[in-house]
Amino acid sequence: MDDLCAMLSECNLVGNPREWWMDSGATRHVCANKELFSTFDPTQVEEKIYMGNSTIAKVEGTGKVCLKMTSGKVLTLNNVLYVSELRKNLISVSLLDI
C-alpha cells in the first residue's frame, strides 16, 4: 500500500505543461507555461493567489491563451494568470461562456 501511495504522489508531481484541468473551485484561469500565452503583460503590482492546498503563489503576469480542441474549435481564455509555481494549468468553470 505504501508503494502505491508513493507512486500516485509522484505521478501527481509530474505533469504535461500543455495539459489543462477544469476546476469548478477556481475563480480565475491560471497557467504555468508562459509559452502558451498569445498575449502577455507582466504584472505591474504584486498580486498573489491562494491555492487549494493552502499555499500562496505569486502572479507574474496576465494574458490570453488559445486552446485548440480535438474538434478543431479554439477556446480563447482571456485574463489568464501566469503563475510559474503551478503544477497544473487550470480552467475556471465559472468563467466559461457556455
C-alpha positions, 0 to 999 in steps of 0.5 A: 500500500505504501508503494502505491501511495508513493507512486500516485504522489509522484505521478501527481508531481509530474505533469504535461505543461500543455495539459489543462484541468477544469476546476469548478473551485477556481475563480480565475484561469491560471497557467504555468507555461508562459509559452502558451500565452498569445498575449502577455503583460507582466504584472505591474503590482504584486498580486498573489493567489491562494491555492487549494492546498493552502499555499500562496503563489505569486502572479507574474503576469496576465494574458490570453491563451488559445486552446485548440480542441480535438474538434478543431474549435479554439477556446480563447481564455482571456485574463489568464494568470501566469503563475510559474509555481503551478503544477497544473494549468487550470480552467475556471468553470465559472468563467466559461461562456457556455 
